Amino acid sequence: MLATHASTRAEWDDYEHGYAEAMRAWLDAHPDDPDAPAFRMRCESWAAAYARWGRETLGFVTLVLART
């Protein structure tokens, strides 16, 4: 293994909050889309679950590997 990086809580928060912001922006721009109510519910449910449990259990790890 050449290198590793485990995401910080701040990096993971940036990822999750960015996803939720992008989804909310799309929903606000497409209020008449027939799938909008279901997507909004999914987005808000996921954001609430992340805030309650995900910050302690989720993250990224990046591995840089090489064949030997």
N, CA, C and O atoms as a Tripos MOL2 file, in Angstrom:
@<TRIPOS>MOLECULE
protein
  272   271    68     0     0
PROTEIN
NO_CHARGES

@<TRIPOS>ATOM
      1 N           0.8630   -1.1640    0.0000 N.3       1 MET1
      2 CA          0.0000    0.0000    0.0000 C.3       1 MET1
      3 C           0.9090    1.2260    0.0000 C.2       1 MET1
      4 O           1.8320    1.3390    0.8070 O.2       1 MET1
      5 N           0.6220    2.1380   -0.9260 N.am      2 LEU2
      6 CA          1.4520    3.3310   -1.0380 C.3       2 LEU2
      7 C           0.9710    4.4710   -0.1550 C.2       2 LEU2
      8 O           1.7830    5.2160    0.3950 O.2       2 LEU2
      9 N          -0.3370    4.6120   -0.0150 N.am      3 ALA3
     10 CA         -0.8730    5.7200    0.7890 C.3       3 ALA3
     11 C          -2.3230    5.4270    1.1590 C.2       3 ALA3
     12 O          -3.0090    4.6520    0.4920 O.2       3 ALA3
     13 N          -2.7690    6.0640    2.2340 N.am      4 THR4
     14 CA         -4.1720    5.9790    2.6430 C.3       4 THR4
     15 C          -4.6400    7.3530    3.1090 C.2       4 THR4
     16 O          -3.8450    8.2020    3.5110 O.2       4 THR4
     17 N          -5.9260    7.5400    3.0430 N.am      5 HIS5
     18 CA         -6.5300    8.7550    3.5990 C.3       5 HIS5
     19 C          -7.9320    8.3930    4.0830 C.2       5 HIS5
     20 O          -8.7630    7.9290    3.3020 O.2       5 HIS5
     21 N          -8.1860    8.6010    5.3460 N.am      6 ALA6
     22 CA         -9.5320    8.4300    5.9050 C.3       6 ALA6
     23 C         -10.1500    9.8160    5.9870 C.2       6 ALA6
     24 O          -9.5310   10.7540    6.4890 O.2       6 ALA6
     25 N         -11.3580    9.9360    5.4980 N.am      7 SER7
     26 CA        -12.0110   11.2410    5.5110 C.3       7 SER7
     27 C         -12.2060   11.7410    6.9380 C.2       7 SER7
     28 O         -12.4240   10.9690    7.8720 O.2       7 SER7
     29 N         -12.1210   13.0410    7.0660 N.am      8 THR8
     30 CA        -12.4120   13.6640    8.3560 C.3       8 THR8
     31 C         -13.9260   13.8390    8.4680 C.2       8 THR8
     32 O         -14.6520   13.7100    7.4830 O.2       8 THR8
     33 N         -14.3770   14.1280    9.6510 N.am      9 ARG9
     34 CA        -15.8070   14.3930    9.8370 C.3       9 ARG9
     35 C         -16.2200   15.6020    8.9920 C.2       9 ARG9
     36 O         -17.3070   15.6050    8.4150 O.2       9 ARG9
     37 N         -15.3790   16.6130    8.9130 N.am     10 ALA10
     38 CA        -15.6910   17.8040    8.1170 C.3      10 ALA10
     39 C         -15.8160   17.4570    6.6250 C.2      10 ALA10
     40 O         -16.7090   17.9620    5.9450 O.2      10 ALA10
     41 N         -14.9250   16.6000    6.1200 N.am     11 GLU11
     42 CA        -15.0070   16.1940    4.7090 C.3      11 GLU11
     43 C         -16.2940   15.4160    4.4450 C.2      11 GLU11
     44 O         -16.9590   15.6320    3.4320 O.2      11 GLU11
     45 N         -16.6340   14.5280    5.3420 N.am     12 TRP12
     46 CA        -17.8600   13.7470    5.1650 C.3      12 TRP12
     47 C         -19.0870   14.6500    5.2580 C.2      12 TRP12
     48 O         -20.0290   14.4980    4.4790 O.2      12 TRP12
     49 N         -19.0830   15.5800    6.1970 N.am     13 ASP13
     50 CA        -20.1820   16.5490    6.3030 C.3      13 ASP13
     51 C         -20.3140   17.3480    5.0040 C.2      13 ASP13
     52 O         -21.4240   17.5520    4.5120 O.2      13 ASP13
     53 N         -19.1920   17.7980    4.4520 N.am     14 ASP14
     54 CA        -19.2350   18.5400    3.1870 C.3      14 ASP14
     55 C         -19.9030   17.7060    2.0960 C.2      14 ASP14
     56 O         -20.7300   18.2110    1.3370 O.2      14 ASP14
     57 N         -19.5370   16.4330    2.0240 N.am     15 TYR15
     58 CA        -20.1270   15.5430    1.0230 C.3      15 TYR15
     59 C         -21.6330   15.3960    1.2410 C.2      15 TYR15
     60 O         -22.4190   15.6020    0.3160 O.2      15 TYR15
     61 N         -22.0290   15.0460    2.4430 N.am     16 GLU16
     62 CA        -23.4550   14.8180    2.7210 C.3      16 GLU16
     63 C         -24.2750   16.0940    2.5750 C.2      16 GLU16
     64 O         -25.3440   16.0760    1.9640 O.2      16 GLU16
     65 N         -23.7890   17.1930    3.1240 N.am     17 HIS17
     66 CA        -24.5490   18.4430    3.0330 C.3      17 HIS17
     67 C         -24.6050   18.9480    1.5910 C.2      17 HIS17
     68 O         -25.6140   19.5110    1.1670 O.2      17 HIS17
     69 N         -23.5200   18.7480    0.8380 N.am     18 GLY18
     70 CA        -23.5210   19.1290   -0.5750 C.3      18 GLY18
     71 C         -24.5520   18.3430   -1.3720 C.2      18 GLY18
     72 O         -25.2590   18.9030   -2.2110 O.2      18 GLY18
     73 N         -24.6340   17.0460   -1.1080 N.am     19 TYR19
     74 CA        -25.6380   16.2150   -1.7830 C.3      19 TYR19
     75 C         -27.0440   16.7210   -1.4620 C.2      19 TYR19
     76 O         -27.8660   16.8850   -2.3640 O.2      19 TYR19
     77 N         -27.3200   16.9670   -0.1880 N.am     20 ALA20
     78 CA        -28.6580   17.4240    0.2070 C.3      20 ALA20
     79 C         -28.9790   18.7880   -0.3920 C.2      20 ALA20
     80 O         -30.1040   19.0160   -0.8380 O.2      20 ALA20
     81 N         -28.0090   19.6930   -0.4100 N.am     21 GLU21
     82 CA        -28.2280   21.0120   -1.0040 C.3      21 GLU21
     83 C         -28.5190   20.9060   -2.4920 C.2      21 GLU21
     84 O         -29.4080   21.5900   -2.9990 O.2      21 GLU21
     85 N         -27.7800   20.0590   -3.1960 N.am     22 ALA22
     86 CA        -28.0110   19.8730   -4.6310 C.3      22 ALA22
     87 C         -29.3960   19.2840   -4.8860 C.2      22 ALA22
     88 O         -30.0930   19.7130   -5.8060 O.2      22 ALA22
     89 N         -29.7940   18.3150   -4.0850 N.am     23 MET23
     90 CA        -31.1100   17.7090   -4.2480 C.3      23 MET23
     91 C         -32.2150   18.7270   -3.9720 C.2      23 MET23
     92 O         -33.1990   18.7960   -4.7090 O.2      23 MET23
     93 N         -32.0500   19.5110   -2.9140 N.am     24 ARG24
     94 CA        -33.0680   20.5300   -2.6010 C.3      24 ARG24
     95 C         -33.1440   21.5880   -3.6920 C.2      24 ARG24
     96 O         -34.2340   22.0550   -4.0220 O.2      24 ARG24
     97 N         -32.0020   21.9740   -4.2560 N.am     25 ALA25
     98 CA        -32.0030   22.9530   -5.3540 C.3      25 ALA25
     99 C         -32.7390   22.3930   -6.5630 C.2      25 ALA25
    100 O         -33.5050   23.1100   -7.2070 O.2      25 ALA25
    101 N         -32.5180   21.1260   -6.8780 N.am     26 TRP26
    102 CA        -33.2160   20.5080   -8.0060 C.3      26 TRP26
    103 C         -34.7170   20.4610   -7.7190 C.2      26 TRP26
    104 O         -35.5310   20.7750   -8.5880 O.2      26 TRP26
    105 N         -35.0710   20.0720   -6.5180 N.am     27 LEU27
    106 CA        -36.4860   19.9980   -6.1580 C.3      27 LEU27
    107 C         -37.1510   21.3650   -6.2350 C.2      27 LEU27
    108 O         -38.2790   21.4750   -6.7150 O.2      27 LEU27
    109 N         -36.4670   22.4100   -5.7690 N.am     28 ASP28
    110 CA        -37.0240   23.7570   -5.8370 C.3      28 ASP28
    111 C         -37.1910   24.2210   -7.2790 C.2      28 ASP28
    112 O         -38.1160   24.9730   -7.5860 O.2      28 ASP28
    113 N         -36.2990   23.7750   -8.1690 N.am     29 ALA29
    114 CA        -36.3610   24.1600   -9.5780 C.3      29 ALA29
    115 C         -37.3710   23.3350  -10.3690 C.2      29 ALA29
    116 O         -37.7440   23.7170  -11.4780 O.2      29 ALA29
    117 N         -37.8130   22.2200   -9.8210 N.am     30 HIS30
    118 CA        -38.7330   21.3080  -10.5290 C.3      30 HIS30
    119 C         -39.9150   20.9220   -9.6380 C.2      30 HIS30
    120 O         -40.1440   19.7340   -9.4090 O.2      30 HIS30
    121 N         -40.6620   21.8910   -9.1360 N.am     31 PRO31
    122 CA        -41.7420   21.5640   -8.1960 C.3      31 PRO31
    123 C         -42.8760   20.7450   -8.8140 C.2      31 PRO31
    124 O         -43.6260   20.0850   -8.0960 O.2      31 PRO31
    125 N         -43.0010   20.7850  -10.1270 N.am     32 ASP32
    126 CA        -44.0880   20.0630  -10.7880 C.3      32 ASP32
    127 C         -43.7060   18.6550  -11.2210 C.2      32 ASP32
    128 O         -44.5430   17.9260  -11.7550 O.2      32 ASP32
    129 N         -42.4690   18.2650  -11.0010 N.am     33 ASP33
    130 CA        -42.0580   16.9190  -11.3750 C.3      33 ASP33
    131 C         -42.8530   15.9230  -10.5450 C.2      33 ASP33
    132 O         -42.9390   16.0710   -9.3260 O.2      33 ASP33
    133 N         -43.4370   14.9110  -11.1810 N.am     34 PRO34
    134 CA        -44.2590   13.9550  -10.4230 C.3      34 PRO34
    135 C         -43.4740   13.1740   -9.3770 C.2      34 PRO34
    136 O         -44.0620   12.6540   -8.4290 O.2      34 PRO34
    137 N         -42.1600   13.0810   -9.5340 N.am     35 ASP35
    138 CA        -41.3440   12.3650   -8.5480 C.3      35 ASP35
    139 C         -40.8480   13.2570   -7.4190 C.2      35 ASP35
    140 O         -40.2410   12.7630   -6.4690 O.2      35 ASP35
    141 N         -41.0930   14.5620   -7.5060 N.am     36 ALA36
    142 CA        -40.5490   15.5050   -6.5260 C.3      36 ALA36
    143 C         -40.9590   15.1960   -5.0840 C.2      36 ALA36
    144 O         -40.1020   15.2250   -4.2010 O.2      36 ALA36
    145 N         -42.2140   14.9050   -4.8130 N.am     37 PRO37
    146 CA        -42.5660   14.6300   -3.4040 C.3      37 PRO37
    147 C         -41.8050   13.4380   -2.8110 C.2      37 PRO37
    148 O         -41.3570   13.4910   -1.6650 O.2      37 PRO37
    149 N         -41.6640   12.3790   -3.5840 N.am     38 ALA38
    150 CA        -40.9490   11.1990   -3.0870 C.3      38 ALA38
    151 C         -39.4640   11.5030   -2.8970 C.2      38 ALA38
    152 O         -38.8580   11.0730   -1.9150 O.2      38 ALA38
    153 N         -38.8800   12.2480   -3.8430 N.am     39 PHE39
    154 CA        -37.4680   12.6070   -3.7060 C.3      39 PHE39
    155 C         -37.2480   13.5330   -2.5130 C.2      39 PHE39
    156 O         -36.2540   13.3950   -1.8000 O.2      39 PHE39
    157 N         -38.1540   14.4650   -2.2920 N.am     40 ARG40
    158 CA        -38.0120   15.3670   -1.1540 C.3      40 ARG40
    159 C         -38.0800   14.5720    0.1570 C.2      40 ARG40
    160 O         -37.3010   14.8180    1.0770 O.2      40 ARG40
    161 N         -39.0060   13.6310    0.2330 N.am     41 MET41
    162 CA        -39.1200   12.8050    1.4410 C.3      41 MET41
    163 C         -37.8410   11.9970    1.6490 C.2      41 MET41
    164 O         -37.3340   11.9010    2.7670 O.2      41 MET41
    165 N         -37.3280   11.4200    0.5710 N.am     42 ARG42
    166 CA        -36.0970   10.6300    0.6650 C.3      42 ARG42
    167 C         -34.9360   11.5090    1.1120 C.2      42 ARG42
    168 O         -34.1610   11.1210    1.9860 O.2      42 ARG42
    169 N         -34.8150   12.6800    0.5220 N.am     43 CYS43
    170 CA        -33.7260   13.6030    0.8570 C.3      43 CYS43
    171 C         -33.7890   14.0140    2.3320 C.2      43 CYS43
    172 O         -32.7820   13.9700    3.0390 O.2      43 CYS43
    173 N         -34.9560   14.4040    2.7770 N.am     44 GLU44
    174 CA        -35.0900   14.8590    4.1670 C.3      44 GLU44
    175 C         -34.9140   13.7050    5.1570 C.2      44 GLU44
    176 O         -34.3390   13.8880    6.2300 O.2      44 GLU44
    177 N         -35.4060   12.5260    4.7990 N.am     45 SER45
    178 CA        -35.2200   11.3500    5.6620 C.3      45 SER45
    179 C         -33.7410   10.9980    5.7810 C.2      45 SER45
    180 O         -33.2500   10.7090    6.8720 O.2      45 SER45
    181 N         -33.0370   11.0240    4.6510 N.am     46 TRP46
    182 CA        -31.6160   10.6950    4.6650 C.3      46 TRP46
    183 C         -30.8350   11.7330    5.4630 C.2      46 TRP46
    184 O         -29.9650   11.3760    6.2580 O.2      46 TRP46
    185 N         -31.1380   13.0200    5.2560 N.am     47 ALA47
    186 CA        -30.4310   14.0840    5.9810 C.3      47 ALA47
    187 C         -30.6450   13.9420    7.4950 C.2      47 ALA47
    188 O         -29.7090   14.1190    8.2750 O.2      47 ALA47
    189 N         -31.8650   13.6250    7.9000 N.am     48 ALA48
    190 CA        -32.1510   13.4470    9.3260 C.3      48 ALA48
    191 C         -31.4260   12.2220    9.8790 C.2      48 ALA48
    192 O         -30.8930   12.2710   10.9870 O.2      48 ALA48
    193 N         -31.4000   11.1330    9.1260 N.am     49 ALA49
    194 CA        -30.7120    9.9200    9.5740 C.3      49 ALA49
    195 C         -29.2070   10.1610    9.6610 C.2      49 ALA49
    196 O         -28.5560    9.7040   10.6000 O.2      49 ALA49
    197 N         -28.6590   10.8760    8.6870 N.am     50 TYR50
    198 CA        -27.2280   11.1840    8.7330 C.3      50 TYR50
    199 C         -26.9110   12.0150    9.9790 C.2      50 TYR50
    200 O         -25.9470   11.7340   10.6900 O.2      50 TYR50
    201 N         -27.7180   13.0250   10.2340 N.am     51 ALA51
    202 CA        -27.4750   13.8780   11.3950 C.3      51 ALA51
    203 C         -27.5690   13.0840   12.7010 C.2      51 ALA51
    204 O         -26.8220   13.3390   13.6460 O.2      51 ALA51
    205 N         -28.4720   12.1410   12.7420 N.am     52 ARG52
    206 CA        -28.6750   11.3850   13.9870 C.3      52 ARG52
    207 C         -27.6640   10.2560   14.1740 C.2      52 ARG52
    208 O         -27.1290   10.0770   15.2690 O.2      52 ARG52
    209 N         -27.3980    9.4890   13.1040 N.am     53 TRP53
    210 CA        -26.5500    8.3040   13.2350 C.3      53 TRP53
    211 C         -25.3300    8.2940   12.3190 C.2      53 TRP53
    212 O         -24.2740    7.7840   12.6920 O.2      53 TRP53
    213 N         -25.4740    8.8490   11.1380 N.am     54 GLY54
    214 CA        -24.4460    8.6860   10.1080 C.3      54 GLY54
    215 C         -23.1060    9.3070   10.4150 C.2      54 GLY54
    216 O         -22.0720    8.7770   10.0090 O.2      54 GLY54
    217 N         -23.1010   10.4140   11.1180 N.am     55 ARG55
    218 CA        -21.8230   11.0730   11.4030 C.3      55 ARG55
    219 C         -20.9020   10.1760   12.2020 C.2      55 ARG55
    220 O         -19.6830   10.3360   12.1370 O.2      55 ARG55
    221 N         -21.4460    9.2480   12.9440 N.am     56 GLU56
    222 CA        -20.6340    8.3450   13.7600 C.3      56 GLU56
    223 C         -20.2760    7.0530   13.0330 C.2      56 GLU56
    224 O         -19.3920    6.3210   13.4770 O.2      56 GLU56
    225 N         -20.9540    6.7640   11.9150 N.am     57 THR57
    226 CA        -20.7720    5.4510   11.3040 C.3      57 THR57
    227 C         -20.3090    5.4760    9.8550 C.2      57 THR57
    228 O         -19.8830    4.4430    9.3400 O.2      57 THR57
    229 N         -20.3760    6.6290    9.1730 N.am     58 LEU58
    230 CA        -20.0460    6.6910    7.7530 C.3      58 LEU58
    231 C         -18.7550    7.4510    7.5170 C.2      58 LEU58
    232 O         -18.3190    8.2400    8.3550 O.2      58 LEU58
    233 N         -18.1420    7.1990    6.3490 N.am     59 GLY59
    234 CA        -16.9480    7.9270    5.9690 C.3      59 GLY59
    235 C         -16.3570    7.3490    4.6990 C.2      59 GLY59
    236 O         -16.8560    6.3650    4.1540 O.2      59 GLY59
    237 N         -15.2910    7.9710    4.2400 N.am     60 PHE60
    238 CA        -14.5550    7.5230    3.0620 C.3      60 PHE60
    239 C         -13.1550    7.0920    3.4730 C.2      60 PHE60
    240 O         -12.5710    7.6420    4.4070 O.2      60 PHE60
    241 N         -12.6360    6.1230    2.7780 N.am     61 VAL61
    242 CA        -11.2140    5.7880    2.8670 C.3      61 VAL61
    243 C         -10.7100    5.6880    1.4370 C.2      61 VAL61
    244 O         -11.3260    5.0290    0.6000 O.2      61 VAL61
    245 N          -9.6100    6.3310    1.1630 N.am     62 THR62
    246 CA         -8.9760    6.2460   -0.1360 C.3      62 THR62
    247 C          -7.6690    5.4690    0.0300 C.2      62 THR62
    248 O          -6.8500    5.7840    0.8940 O.2      62 THR62
    249 N          -7.4930    4.4590   -0.8040 N.am     63 LEU63
    250 CA         -6.2740    3.6560   -0.7670 C.3      63 LEU63
    251 C          -5.5570    3.8070   -2.0900 C.2      63 LEU63
    252 O          -6.1800    3.7530   -3.1500 O.2      63 LEU63
    253 N          -4.2700    3.9940   -2.0340 N.am     64 VAL64
    254 CA         -3.4320    3.9900   -3.2310 C.3      64 VAL64
    255 C          -2.6140    2.7060   -3.1670 C.2      64 VAL64
    256 O          -1.7810    2.5270   -2.2790 O.2      64 VAL64
    257 N          -2.8630    1.8350   -4.1080 N.am     65 LEU65
    258 CA         -2.2340    0.5160   -4.1140 C.3      65 LEU65
    259 C          -1.3400    0.3560   -5.3430 C.2      65 LEU65
    260 O          -1.5260    1.0330   -6.3550 O.2      65 LEU65
    261 N          -0.3960   -0.5260   -5.2400 N.am     66 ALA66
    262 CA          0.4700   -0.8380   -6.3700 C.3      66 ALA66
    263 C           0.7150   -2.3460   -6.3900 C.2      66 ALA66
    264 O           0.8260   -2.9960   -5.3510 O.2      66 ALA66
    265 N           0.7930   -2.8700   -7.5960 N.am     67 ARG67
    266 CA          1.1360   -4.2990   -7.7190 C.3      67 ARG67
    267 C           2.6350   -4.4570   -7.4970 C.2      67 ARG67
    268 O           3.4390   -3.6330   -7.9320 O.2      67 ARG67
    269 N           2.9770   -5.5130   -6.8240 N.am     68 THR68
    270 CA          4.4000   -5.7660   -6.5990 C.3      68 THR68
    271 C           4.8150   -7.0540   -7.2590 C.2      68 THR68
    272 O           5.9810   -7.4400   -7.1810 O.2      68 THR68
@<TRIPOS>BOND
     1     1     2 1
     2     2     3 1
     3     3     4 2
     4     3     5 am
     5     5     6 1
     6     6     7 1
     7     7     8 2
     8     7     9 am
     9     9    10 1
    10    10    11 1
    11    11    12 2
    12    11    13 am
    13    13    14 1
    14    14    15 1
    15    15    16 2
    16    15    17 am
    17    17    18 1
    18    18    19 1
    19    19    20 2
    20    19    21 am
    21    21    22 1
    22    22    23 1
    23    23    24 2
    24    23    25 am
    25    25    26 1
    26    26    27 1
    27    27    28 2
    28    27    29 am
    29    29    30 1
    30    30    31 1
    31    31    32 2
    32    31    33 am
    33    33    34 1
    34    34    35 1
    35    35    36 2
    36    35    37 am
    37    37    38 1
    38    38    39 1
    39    39    40 2
    40    39    41 am
    41    41    42 1
    42    42    43 1
    43    43    44 2
    44    43    45 am
    45    45    46 1
    46    46    47 1
    47    47    48 2
    48    47    49 am
    49    49    50 1
    50    50    51 1
    51    51    52 2
    52    51    53 am
    53    53    54 1
    54    54    55 1
    55    55    56 2
    56    55    57 am
    57    57    58 1
    58    58    59 1
    59    59    60 2
    60    59    61 am
    61    61    62 1
    62    62    63 1
    63    63    64 2
    64    63    65 am
    65    65    66 1
    66    66    67 1
    67    67    68 2
    68    67    69 am
    69    69    70 1
    70    70    71 1
    71    71    72 2
    72    71    73 am
    73    73    74 1
    74    74    75 1
    75    75    76 2
    76    75    77 am
    77    77    78 1
    78    78    79 1
    79    79    80 2
    80    79    81 am
    81    81    82 1
    82    82    83 1
    83    83    84 2
    84    83    85 am
    85    85    86 1
    86    86    87 1
    87    87    88 2
    88    87    89 am
    89    89    90 1
    90    90    91 1
    91    91    92 2
    92    91    93 am
    93    93    94 1
    94    94    95 1
    95    95    96 2
    96    95    97 am
    97    97    98 1
    98    98    99 1
    99    99   100 2
   100    99   101 am
   101   101   102 1
   102   102   103 1
   103   103   104 2
   104   103   105 am
   105   105   106 1
   106   106   107 1
   107   107   108 2
   108   107   109 am
   109   109   110 1
   110   110   111 1
   111   111   112 2
   112   111   113 am
   113   113   114 1
   114   114   115 1
   115   115   116 2
   116   115   117 am
   117   117   118 1
   118   118   119 1
   119   119   120 2
   120   119   121 am
   121   121   122 1
   122   122   123 1
   123   123   124 2
   124   123   125 am
   125   125   126 1
   126   126   127 1
   127   127   128 2
   128   127   129 am
   129   129   130 1
   130   130   131 1
   131   131   132 2
   132   131   133 am
   133   133   134 1
   134   134   135 1
   135   135   136 2
   136   135   137 am
   137   137   138 1
   138   138   139 1
   139   139   140 2
   140   139   141 am
   141   141   142 1
   142   142   143 1
   143   143   144 2
   144   143   145 am
   145   145   146 1
   146   146   147 1
   147   147   148 2
   148   147   149 am
   149   149   150 1
   150   150   151 1
   151   151   152 2
   152   151   153 am
   153   153   154 1
   154   154   155 1
   155   155   156 2
   156   155   157 am
   157   157   158 1
   158   158   159 1
   159   159   160 2
   160   159   161 am
   161   161   162 1
   162   162   163 1
   163   163   164 2
   164   163   165 am
   165   165   166 1
   166   166   167 1
   167   167   168 2
   168   167   169 am
   169   169   170 1
   170   170   171 1
   171   171   172 2
   172   171   173 am
   173   173   174 1
   174   174   175 1
   175   175   176 2
   176   175   177 am
   177   177   178 1
   178   178   179 1
   179   179   180 2
   180   179   181 am
   181   181   182 1
   182   182   183 1
   183   183   184 2
   184   183   185 am
   185   185   186 1
   186   186   187 1
   187   187   188 2
   188   187   189 am
   189   189   190 1
   190   190   191 1
   191   191   192 2
   192   191   193 am
   193   193   194 1
   194   194   195 1
   195   195   196 2
   196   195   197 am
   197   197   198 1
   198   198   199 1
   199   199   200 2
   200   199   201 am
   201   201   202 1
   202   202   203 1
   203   203   204 2
   204   203   205 am
   205   205   206 1
   206   206   207 1
   207   207   208 2
   208   207   209 am
   209   209   210 1
   210   210   211 1
   211   211   212 2
   212   211   213 am
   213   213   214 1
   214   214   215 1
   215   215   216 2
   216   215   217 am
   217   217   218 1
   218   218   219 1
   219   219   220 2
   220   219   221 am
   221   221   222 1
   222   222   223 1
   223   223   224 2
   224   223   225 am
   225   225   226 1
   226   226   227 1
   227   227   228 2
   228   227   229 am
   229   229   230 1
   230   230   231 1
   231   231   232 2
   232   231   233 am
   233   233   234 1
   234   234   235 1
   235   235   236 2
   236   235   237 am
   237   237   238 1
   238   238   239 1
   239   239   240 2
   240   239   241 am
   241   241   242 1
   242   242   243 1
   243   243   244 2
   244   243   245 am
   245   245   246 1
   246   246   247 1
   247   247   248 2
   248   247   249 am
   249   249   250 1
   250   250   251 1
   251   251   252 2
   252   251   253 am
   253   253   254 1
   254   254   255 1
   255   255   256 2
   256   255   257 am
   257   257   258 1
   258   258   259 1
   259   259   260 2
   260   259   261 am
   261   261   262 1
   262   262   263 1
   263   263   264 2
   264   263   265 am
   265   265   266 1
   266   266   267 1
   267   267   268 2
   268   267   269 am
   269   269   270 1
   270   270   271 1
   271   271   272 2
@<TRIPOS>SUBSTRUCTURE
     1 MET1         2 RESIDUE 1 A MET
     2 LEU2         6 RESIDUE 1 A LEU
     3 ALA3        10 RESIDUE 1 A ALA
     4 THR4        14 RESIDUE 1 A THR
     5 HIS5        18 RESIDUE 1 A HIS
     6 ALA6        22 RESIDUE 1 A ALA
     7 SER7        26 RESIDUE 1 A SER
     8 THR8        30 RESIDUE 1 A THR
     9 ARG9        34 RESIDUE 1 A ARG
    10 ALA10       38 RESIDUE 1 A ALA
    11 GLU11       42 RESIDUE 1 A GLU
    12 TRP12       46 RESIDUE 1 A TRP
    13 ASP13       50 RESIDUE 1 A ASP
    14 ASP14       54 RESIDUE 1 A ASP
    15 TYR15       58 RESIDUE 1 A TYR
    16 GLU16       62 RESIDUE 1 A GLU
    17 HIS17       66 RESIDUE 1 A HIS
    18 GLY18       70 RESIDUE 1 A GLY
    19 TYR19       74 RESIDUE 1 A TYR
    20 ALA20       78 RESIDUE 1 A ALA
    21 GLU21       82 RESIDUE 1 A GLU
    22 ALA22       86 RESIDUE 1 A ALA
    23 MET23       90 RESIDUE 1 A MET
    24 ARG24       94 RESIDUE 1 A ARG
    25 ALA25       98 RESIDUE 1 A ALA
    26 TRP26      102 RESIDUE 1 A TRP
    27 LEU27      106 RESIDUE 1 A LEU
    28 ASP28      110 RESIDUE 1 A ASP
    29 ALA29      114 RESIDUE 1 A ALA
    30 HIS30      118 RESIDUE 1 A HIS
    31 PRO31      122 RESIDUE 1 A PRO
    32 ASP32      126 RESIDUE 1 A ASP
    33 ASP33      130 RESIDUE 1 A ASP
    34 PRO34      134 RESIDUE 1 A PRO
    35 ASP35      138 RESIDUE 1 A ASP
    36 ALA36      142 RESIDUE 1 A ALA
    37 PRO37      146 RESIDUE 1 A PRO
    38 ALA38      150 RESIDUE 1 A ALA
    39 PHE39      154 RESIDUE 1 A PHE
    40 ARG40      158 RESIDUE 1 A ARG
    41 MET41      162 RESIDUE 1 A MET
    42 ARG42      166 RESIDUE 1 A ARG
    43 CYS43      170 RESIDUE 1 A CYS
    44 GLU44      174 RESIDUE 1 A GLU
    45 SER45      178 RESIDUE 1 A SER
    46 TRP46      182 RESIDUE 1 A TRP
    47 ALA47      186 RESIDUE 1 A ALA
    48 ALA48      190 RESIDUE 1 A ALA
    49 ALA49      194 RESIDUE 1 A ALA
    50 TYR50      198 RESIDUE 1 A TYR
    51 ALA51      202 RESIDUE 1 A ALA
    52 ARG52      206 RESIDUE 1 A ARG
    53 TRP53      210 RESIDUE 1 A TRP
    54 GLY54      214 RESIDUE 1 A GLY
    55 ARG55      218 RESIDUE 1 A ARG
    56 GLU56      222 RESIDUE 1 A GLU
    57 THR57      226 RESIDUE 1 A THR
    58 LEU58      230 RESIDUE 1 A LEU
    59 GLY59      234 RESIDUE 1 A GLY
    60 PHE60      238 RESIDUE 1 A PHE
    61 VAL61      242 RESIDUE 1 A VAL
    62 THR62      246 RESIDUE 1 A THR
    63 LEU63      250 RESIDUE 1 A LEU
    64 VAL64      254 RESIDUE 1 A VAL
    65 LEU65      258 RESIDUE 1 A LEU
    66 ALA66      262 RESIDUE 1 A ALA
    67 ARG67      266 RESIDUE 1 A ARG
    68 THR68      270 RESIDUE 1 A THR
